[in-house]
Amino acid sequence: MLERMFIRGQLRDPGWYQFLFGNVAMAPLWTLARLYLGWQWLQAGWHKVTGDGWIDSDGASLRAFWERATAIPERGAPPIRYDWYRDFLSYMLDHRWYEGFAYVIAFGEVFVGLALITGALTGFAALAGATMNFNFMLAGSASTNPVLFILAVLVLLAWKVAGFIGLDRWLLPLLGTPWQPGRLFSLGLPPRRRRRGGGLGRPAPA
Amino acid sequence: MKYALLALGVLAWAGVAGVAVLMADVDEPVLGFFPIAGAVIAAWVIGEYVTEVIWKGDRRA
């Protein structure tokens, strides 16, 4: 009964949405968005890895950023609007978590950049990038974060085709999804009837 | 032959990562972006060729 209720309640996406976010004809557009996003992340991460204040000095730059973000000025609004997020950053600051997080952020940005550029697990990379943008914005840093966040969300919506001109062209059919295992996880199993849609990375049969 | 082509495909994508890292310090958008885009397209074409030769060739045999 529950299954029937879900099937009845399932709303179909309009054709333009399916075309924009799920058709390989749109892969060149998403490749441009993905490459720009990836290059921005790679540049940001690379400057942190090779520059001063992050890896070489136990996260001094991150510590200074967190201190500025958690400070409450005598006049005007504080950089962080949400008390829970200020408490969260203060907790990490008090426990010197900036030493470890400097590595996580610097190398995370490099990996997100490289994953987006090569188109490897694009959806996960865009999600990781959007999560970092979201946290930077919560900490009161606007900079390029709003634009990169919107781009990351769009790439995330187009995860099936955004990496088609990239490694996902081979990775997605190989790995598949939890609801549709790829070739790597179906080796040695008896052949099953193919579902409608033809699988990831392949156009749907007419 | 099959493994050499597979290695070529893997190397092409490793090359994309290499070009991207080389361009990480370039702030000029045109100089930085286009080599990366070119490398991605070249690697994708090589990958398609390798896929065609290795897997589709096997299927025909």
Interface residues (C-beta under 8 A of the other chain):
Chain A: T31 L32 L35 Y36 G38 W39 L42 Q43 W46 H47 G113 L114 I117 T118 G119 I165 G166 L167 R169 W170
Chain B: W13 V16 A17 A20 V21 M23 A24 D25 D27 G32 F33 I36 A37 V40 I41 W44 G47 T51
